[in-house]
């Protein structure tokens, strides 16, 4: 089972925060409380946002969406995160690049993809 990872987003500037250690305090940004972001799963996702995982030669290839996600300045997948029981690996995605990355293969875990317009998506493997 993968460790539980928490994400928060600022309602003003839309900054995304990945919480590493929950000390029980509230997070603020732009003078307001940051809001927890809940990941959408397979039954809530469309064909552009859910991470698709392919295993090959000891690697996990992750592409976001069955159809390529648009990667413009205003609408993009900004990061893909792999979470296992012991590790968190994040790949930051630039707006002019495809929403894809490669991680070393793991037996199980969760893969998150964050769209700056539509939110957070997650698949477990």
ZIKA-V568240 format. One record per residue. N is the residue number from 0. RES is the residue in three letters. PHI is phi in whole degrees, 0 to 359 (none if undefined). Layout:
n->N res->RES phi->PHI
n->N res->RES phi->PHI
//
This chain:
n->0 res->UNK phi->none
n->1 res->UNK phi->284
n->2 res->UNK phi->294
n->3 res->UNK phi->280
n->4 res->UNK phi->246
n->5 res->UNK phi->247
n->6 res->UNK phi->238
n->7 res->UNK phi->228
n->8 res->UNK phi->229
n->9 res->UNK phi->283
n->10 res->UNK phi->287
n->11 res->UNK phi->263
n->12 res->UNK phi->262
n->13 res->UNK phi->68
n->14 res->UNK phi->299
n->15 res->UNK phi->255
n->16 res->UNK phi->238
n->17 res->UNK phi->260
n->18 res->UNK phi->279
n->19 res->UNK phi->273
n->20 res->UNK phi->222
n->21 res->UNK phi->275
n->22 res->UNK phi->271
n->23 res->UNK phi->89
n->24 res->UNK phi->265
n->25 res->UNK phi->272
n->26 res->UNK phi->260
n->27 res->UNK phi->231
n->28 res->UNK phi->206
n->29 res->UNK phi->53
n->30 res->UNK phi->77
n->31 res->UNK phi->230
n->32 res->UNK phi->293
n->33 res->UNK phi->285
n->34 res->UNK phi->259
n->35 res->UNK phi->295
n->36 res->UNK phi->252
n->37 res->UNK phi->263
n->38 res->UNK phi->285
n->39 res->UNK phi->275
n->40 res->UNK phi->249
n->41 res->UNK phi->310
n->42 res->UNK phi->285
n->43 res->UNK phi->248
n->44 res->UNK phi->259
n->45 res->UNK phi->256
n->46 res->UNK phi->285
n->47 res->UNK phi->256
n->48 res->UNK phi->241
n->49 res->UNK phi->283
n->50 res->UNK phi->298
n->51 res->UNK phi->245
n->52 res->UNK phi->252
n->53 res->UNK phi->234
n->54 res->UNK phi->261
n->55 res->UNK phi->202
n->56 res->UNK phi->54
n->57 res->UNK phi->78
n->58 res->UNK phi->234
n->59 res->UNK phi->254
n->60 res->UNK phi->265
n->61 res->UNK phi->242
n->62 res->UNK phi->239
n->63 res->UNK phi->268
n->64 res->UNK phi->91
n->65 res->UNK phi->288
n->66 res->UNK phi->249
n->67 res->UNK phi->302
n->68 res->UNK phi->282
n->69 res->UNK phi->297
n->70 res->UNK phi->233
n->71 res->UNK phi->262
n->72 res->UNK phi->300
n->73 res->UNK phi->271
n->74 res->UNK phi->214
n->75 res->UNK phi->202
n->76 res->UNK phi->279
n->77 res->UNK phi->266
n->78 res->UNK phi->201
n->79 res->UNK phi->235
n->80 res->UNK phi->236
n->81 res->UNK phi->257
n->82 res->UNK phi->236
n->83 res->UNK phi->240
n->84 res->UNK phi->296
n->85 res->UNK phi->244
n->86 res->UNK phi->226
n->87 res->UNK phi->229
n->88 res->UNK phi->236
n->89 res->UNK phi->238
n->90 res->UNK phi->242
n->91 res->UNK phi->279
n->92 res->UNK phi->246
n->93 res->UNK phi->276
n->94 res->UNK phi->297
n->95 res->UNK phi->265
n->96 res->UNK phi->247
n->97 res->UNK phi->292
n->98 res->UNK phi->278
n->99 res->UNK phi->209
n->100 res->UNK phi->202
n->101 res->UNK phi->227
n->102 res->UNK phi->236
n->103 res->UNK phi->291
n->104 res->UNK phi->294
n->105 res->UNK phi->229
n->106 res->UNK phi->292
n->107 res->UNK phi->201
n->108 res->UNK phi->164
n->109 res->UNK phi->235
n->110 res->UNK phi->238
n->111 res->UNK phi->250
n->112 res->UNK phi->228
n->113 res->UNK phi->247
n->114 res->UNK phi->261
n->115 res->UNK phi->291
n->116 res->UNK phi->254
n->117 res->UNK phi->256
n->118 res->UNK phi->104
n->119 res->UNK phi->258
n->120 res->UNK phi->231
n->121 res->UNK phi->216
n->122 res->UNK phi->234
n->123 res->UNK phi->251
n->124 res->UNK phi->223
//
